[in-house]
Each structure stands twice: as structure tokens, then as C-alpha cells.
Amino acid sequence: MLHIVESTKPLARVITDLEQAVARHPAVMECAVVAIPDEKWGERPKAFVTLKPGATATAEQIIEFCRSHIAHFKCPAAIEFGELPKTSTGKVQKFVLRDREWKSKSKRIN
């Protein structure tokens, strides 16, 4: 039996490009991007962002920054600010972010 957990091909390159663009924003300390469900497109990227201490930025500012550096279709559908979940060695646990976004769906691919 084949069990598809999430798509990897089309959105993988978008996620990589988007993470690099978001990370270049001067207020961003770190970020992670995962695919979230989207009724129209199936999936869209969402960025989870931790700002540098004392820095401020809005979701709109970061999205606009991304639009000036990468293609508009690669820009995030949403941005959420806060601490990123990490392993004991400091690696971001993207599966935790993905699980949170897809928990209301019966399957992990839309």
C-alpha cells in the first residue's frame, strides 16, 4: 500500500527559494516554510518567522520584501510570528508546523 504524506516536487523548490528570501529580511532571525492547505491551489507556502530581538516587522512587510526578491507566486500565503519548534540539537521541527496546519484535514495532501 502506498501512503502519501505530503507532496514534495512542485512546492519543494518554492519553499527553498522562499525560506532564503524571508531569511534575508533584516528583521528576521530565523524562519521555516511549510505547505498549508489551500482550496484554490491545493497547497500554498506559509512562513513561520522569529524576529531578531528588538526588531519589528509585519506580515505585509515581509511578504512585500519577498515579492521584491522572488516571483510573486512563490511568496507566502501567510506569515506567523513566534518561536520555532526545535529538537534538542537546535534543528527546526517542520513536521510540528505541518501537523498543526493540516490537523483538520483527513489527508496531508490537498
DOROFI-716307 format. One record per residue: residue in one letter; x, y, z of N, C-alpha, C in turn. Coordinates in steps of 0.2 Angstrom, whole numbers, plus 5000, padded with zeros to 4 digits. Atoms other than C-alpha are relative to their C-alpha. Example, Ala and Ser with C-alpha at 12.3 -4.5 7.8 and 13.67 -1.06 7.14 Angstrom:
BEGIN
[pt "a" [5004 4994 5000] [5062 4978 5039] [5004 5006 5000]]
[pt "s" [4996 4994 4999] [5068 4995 5036] [4996 5005 5003]]
END
This chain:
BEGIN
[pt "m" [5004 4994 5000] [5000 5000 5000] [5004 5006 5000]]
[pt "l" [4996 4994 5000] [5006 5017 4996] [4996 5006 5004]]
[pt "h" [5003 4995 4996] [5003 5031 5008] [5004 5007 4999]]
[pt "i" [4997 4993 5001] [5007 5049 5003] [4999 5005 5006]]
[pt "v" [5000 4996 4994] [5011 5060 5017] [4999 5008 4998]]
[pt "e" [5000 4994 5002] [5014 5076 5008] [5003 5001 4993]]
[pt "s" [4996 5000 5007] [5019 5082 4990] [5007 5003 5001]]
[pt "t" [4993 4998 4999] [5037 5086 4988] [5003 5004 4993]]
[pt "k" [4997 4998 5007] [5041 5090 4969] [4998 5008 4999]]
[pt "p" [5001 4993 5002] [5032 5106 4964] [5001 5006 5006]]
[pt "l" [4999 4995 4995] [5032 5115 4981] [5007 5000 5003]]
[pt "a" [4994 5000 4996] [5049 5110 4987] [5005 5005 4998]]
[pt "r" [4995 4995 5002] [5059 5122 4976] [4997 5007 5002]]
[pt "v" [5003 4994 4998] [5047 5136 4980] [5001 5001 5008]]
[pt "i" [4999 4999 4993] [5049 5133 4999] [5007 5002 5001]]
[pt "t" [4993 4998 5000] [5068 5133 4997] [5001 5008 4998]]
[pt "d" [4999 4993 5003] [5068 5150 4987] [4996 5004 5005]]
[pt "l" [5004 4996 4995] [5055 5157 5000] [5004 5001 5006]]
[pt "e" [4996 5000 4994] [5065 5152 5015] [5006 5005 5000]]
[pt "q" [4995 4995 5001] [5080 5161 5008] [4998 5007 4999]]
[pt "a" [5002 4993 5001] [5071 5176 5003] [4998 5003 5007]]
[pt "v" [5003 4997 4993] [5062 5178 5021] [5006 5001 5004]]
[pt "a" [4994 4999 4996] [5079 5175 5029] [5004 5006 4999]]
[pt "r" [4996 4993 5002] [5087 5190 5020] [4996 5006 5003]]
[pt "h" [5003 4994 4997] [5074 5202 5028] [5004 5002 5006]]
[pt "p" [4996 4998 4995] [5084 5212 5040] [4997 4999 5007]]
[pt "a" [5002 5001 4993] [5072 5209 5055] [4999 4993 5001]]
[pt "v" [5001 5008 4999] [5071 5190 5053] [5006 4997 5003]]
[pt "m" [4995 5004 4997] [5082 5180 5064] [5000 4993 4997]]
[pt "e" [5000 5007 5003] [5076 5163 5058] [4993 4999 4997]]
[pt "c" [5006 5001 5003] [5062 5156 5048] [4999 4992 4997]]
[pt "a" [5001 5006 5002] [5054 5140 5042] [4993 5000 4995]]
[pt "v" [5005 5000 5005] [5042 5137 5027] [4997 4993 4999]]
[pt "v" [5003 5006 5002] [5029 5123 5025] [4994 5001 4996]]
[pt "a" [5006 5000 5005] [5015 5119 5013] [4994 5000 5005]]
[pt "i" [5007 5000 4997] [4997 5123 5020] [4995 4999 4995]]
[pt "p" [5005 5001 5004] [4981 5118 5013] [4997 5006 4997]]
[pt "d" [5003 4994 5003] [4973 5130 5000] [4995 4997 4995]]
[pt "e" [5006 5003 5004] [4956 5127 4992] [5001 5001 4993]]
[pt "k" [5000 4999 5007] [4960 5135 4976] [5006 4996 4997]]
[pt "w" [4994 5003 5003] [4978 5129 4973] [5002 4993 5003]]
[pt "g" [4998 5006 4997] [4979 5114 4984] [5004 5001 5006]]
[pt "e" [4995 4998 4994] [4994 5120 4994] [5003 5007 4998]]
[pt "r" [4996 4993 5001] [5002 5137 4997] [5005 5000 5006]]
[pt "p" [4995 5000 4995] [5018 5141 5007] [4998 5005 5005]]
[pt "k" [5001 4996 4994] [5016 5148 5024] [5007 5001 5004]]
[pt "a" [4993 4999 4997] [5032 5156 5033] [4998 5001 5008]]
[pt "f" [4999 4999 4992] [5035 5154 5052] [5006 5004 5001]]
[pt "v" [4994 4996 5000] [5046 5168 5057] [5001 5002 5008]]
[pt "t" [4998 4997 4993] [5056 5173 5073] [5004 5006 4998]]
[pt "l" [4997 4993 5001] [5061 5191 5073] [5006 5000 5004]]
[pt "k" [4994 4998 4996] [5078 5197 5079] [4998 5004 5007]]
[pt "p" [5002 4996 4994] [5077 5204 5097] [5000 5007 4999]]
[pt "g" [5001 4993 5001] [5071 5222 5097] [4998 5002 4993]]
[pt "a" [5002 4998 5007] [5066 5221 5078] [4993 4999 5000]]
[pt "t" [5007 5001 5001] [5049 5223 5072] [4999 5000 4992]]
[pt "a" [5002 5000 5007] [5041 5219 5055] [4993 4997 5000]]
[pt "t" [5007 5003 5000] [5023 5215 5050] [5000 4994 4994]]
[pt "a" [5001 5005 5005] [5017 5200 5039] [5000 5004 4993]]
[pt "e" [5001 4996 5006] [5013 5213 5025] [5007 5002 4998]]
[pt "q" [4993 4998 5001] [5031 5220 5026] [5005 4994 4997]]
[pt "i" [4996 5006 5002] [5039 5203 5024] [4998 4997 4994]]
[pt "i" [5002 5003 5007] [5028 5197 5010] [5002 5005 4995]]
[pt "e" [4997 4995 5005] [5032 5214 5001] [5007 4999 4998]]
[pt "f" [4993 5001 5001] [5050 5211 5004] [5001 4994 4995]]
[pt "c" [5000 5006 5004] [5048 5193 4997] [4999 5002 4992]]
[pt "r" [5002 4998 5007] [5039 5200 4981] [5006 5004 4997]]
[pt "s" [4995 4997 5003] [5054 5211 4978] [5006 4996 4998]]
[pt "h" [4994 5004 5001] [5066 5197 4978] [4999 4993 4996]]
[pt "i" [5001 5006 5003] [5057 5182 4971] [4993 5000 4996]]
[pt "a" [5006 5000 5004] [5042 5178 4959] [4994 5000 5005]]
[pt "h" [5006 4999 4995] [5025 5183 4967] [4997 4993 5001]]
[pt "f" [5004 5007 4999] [5018 5165 4965] [5004 4996 5006]]
[pt "k" [4996 5004 4995] [5032 5159 4977] [4999 5004 5007]]
[pt "c" [5000 4996 4993] [5028 5172 4991] [4995 4997 5004]]
[pt "p" [5004 5003 4995] [5019 5166 5007] [4993 5002 4999]]
[pt "a" [5008 4998 5000] [5000 5165 5008] [4999 5003 5007]]
[pt "a" [5001 4997 4993] [5003 5169 5027] [5007 5000 5003]]
[pt "i" [4994 5000 4996] [5016 5173 5040] [4998 4999 5007]]
[pt "e" [5002 5000 4993] [5015 5168 5058] [5007 5001 5004]]
[pt "f" [4994 4998 4996] [5027 5175 5071] [5000 4996 5006]]
[pt "g" [4999 5004 4993] [5034 5166 5086] [5006 4996 5000]]
[pt "e" [4994 5004 4999] [5047 5154 5092] [4999 4994 4995]]
[pt "l" [5001 5006 5004] [5050 5139 5080] [5002 4994 5005]]
[pt "p" [4999 5006 4997] [5049 5121 5087] [5007 4997 4998]]
[pt "k" [4994 5003 5002] [5066 5113 5088] [5002 4994 5004]]
[pt "t" [4997 5006 4996] [5075 5097 5093] [5005 5002 5005]]
[pt "s" [4995 4999 4995] [5087 5096 5107] [5007 5003 4997]]
[pt "t" [4994 4997 5003] [5101 5100 5094] [4999 5006 4996]]
[pt "g" [5001 4994 5003] [5093 5115 5088] [4997 5000 4993]]
[pt "k" [5003 5000 5007] [5085 5109 5071] [4993 5001 5000]]
[pt "v" [5008 4998 5000] [5068 5116 5067] [4996 4994 4998]]
[pt "q" [5004 5006 5001] [5055 5103 5068] [4994 5002 4995]]
[pt "k" [5005 4998 5005] [5045 5107 5052] [4994 4995 5000]]
[pt "f" [5006 5004 4999] [5034 5092 5055] [4995 5002 5005]]
[pt "v" [5004 4997 4995] [5027 5100 5070] [4995 5006 4997]]
[pt "l" [5004 4995 5003] [5022 5115 5060] [4995 4998 4995]]
[pt "r" [5004 5003 5005] [5015 5105 5046] [4994 4996 5003]]
[pt "d" [5005 5004 4997] [5005 5094 5058] [4994 5005 5003]]
[pt "r" [5005 4995 4997] [4997 5110 5066] [4996 5003 4994]]
[pt "e" [5004 4997 5005] [4992 5117 5049] [4995 4995 4996]]
[pt "w" [5004 5005 5004] [4985 5100 5042] [4995 4996 5005]]
[pt "k" [5003 5005 4995] [4977 5093 5058] [4992 5000 4998]]
[pt "s" [5007 5001 5001] [4959 5097 5052] [4998 4997 4993]]
[pt "k" [5001 5004 5007] [4962 5088 5035] [5000 4993 5001]]
[pt "s" [5000 5007 4999] [4959 5070 5033] [5006 4997 4996]]
[pt "k" [4994 5002 5003] [4974 5068 5022] [5005 5006 4999]]
[pt "r" [4995 4995 5000] [4991 5078 5021] [5002 5002 4993]]
[pt "i" [4999 4997 5006] [4990 5082 5003] [4993 5003 4997]]
[pt "n" [5007 4997 5002] [4976 5093 4995] [4999 5000 4993]]
END
